[in-house]
Amino acid sequence: MPMRSEWKLAREGVTADTLGRLVHRTLLNPALTLPLVLLARYTQKGNALSQSHGAAFKWLKTLLYTGLASRVSSFLDDAVTNNWSNDTYDWMKEVVVVTGGSDGIGKIVVELFAERGIKVAVLDVQPLTFDAPPSVRFFKCDLASTSSIAQAASEIKVAMGNPTVLINNAGCARGKSILDASESDIRLTFNVNTLSHYFLAQQFLPSMIERNHGMIVTVASYAAYVTAPNMVDYAASKSAALAFHEGLSAELPRIYKASKVRTVIMCQSYTRTKLFEGFDSKALYPETVAEDIVRAVLAGKSKHILTPAAGWYFAAKIRGWPMWMQYGLRKRLDNLMKKWNGRQVQQPSLEKLGESGVLVPQAS
């Protein structure tokens, strides 16, 4: 399953991203607009045309300056998020851990790495739903259980060595309102979607810091920026995952002096997976999200991704809107989860909850 070329039309058809890329590569491309401005300035014919079409020439200069500003901003994004440092990856030696890699987006991520012969460890509570190639190993792990995480991490280190890439992809959604959600519902959502990121990082990050080489990928959601009725716990857990990524990105160079350990976050819109069946919104194909994740990992650089990228102008900006717009929008999103019937994977840790609802640690 080769990755789709970025020059091809998206699986989802013509979208805002399609138009955005077209504008970015044409009207806002300094490689195209700069020669035109120079011709208008320094050639007799061009100067005459610019004088007779003054308004058009002003627009041309605006497009040039906007394109240049966009390129400078992109350069600074890359430089600052990567701590002004470069690193190289030998993908025949790296070990990638993918949580929730048995199905959905995680499965496609695993397959894309496996096609390149990259060693992958899958952490999941459910068995693989595909035939694993030689470079893929499955480790059963209940991500809601700290002892299960510790045991699986130990097994991976023995069998494959210290991982250099951790992709926190596994997700859980219960689809209930605040009053309908039980304590175990809420704790399970946060255990899988947020707390497991901490406990997995504690297992795998020290060796990355020691080598000053590695990557932590956090798969969050548009829900990290905007919530809706009947998915408050899910959105809150994804907001916490986003904060985990942002804080880790700051701690790595400042506290641990590991400026070359990369951090990537993926905030995707609703995706056509079993977890969100029945969700009332336009959907991404899981292959689209998986390919964006794999491209970012293979690039070996830190990155903050929103898919579709148009989300930068909507989802990521909502908290900057006037209050009446923010609160009005959230109230109008009550239809999103009315027909939701997402898959619920059996979690062994649910059967080990004490009377208080707090997970009872199990012996390894």
Buried (B, 14 or more C-beta within 10 A) or exposed (E): EEBBEEEEEBEBEEBEBBEBBEEBEEBBBBEBBBEBBEBBEEEEEBBEBBEEEEEEBEEBBEBBBBBBEBBEEEEEEBEEBBBEEEBEBEBEEBBBBBBBBBBBBBBBBBBBBBBEEBBBBBBBBEEBEBEBEEBBBBBBBBBBBBBBBBBBBEBBBEEBBBBBBBBBBBBBBBBBEEEEBEEBBBBBBBBBBBBBBBBBBEBBBEBBBEEBBBBBBBBBBBBBBBBBBBBBBBBBBBBBBBBBBBEBBEBBBEEBEBBBBBBBBBBBBBBBBEBBEEBBBEBBBBBBBBBBBBBBBBEBBBBBBBBBBBBBEBBBEBEEEEEEEBEEBBEEBEEBBEEBEBEEBEBEBBEBBEEEEEBEEBEE
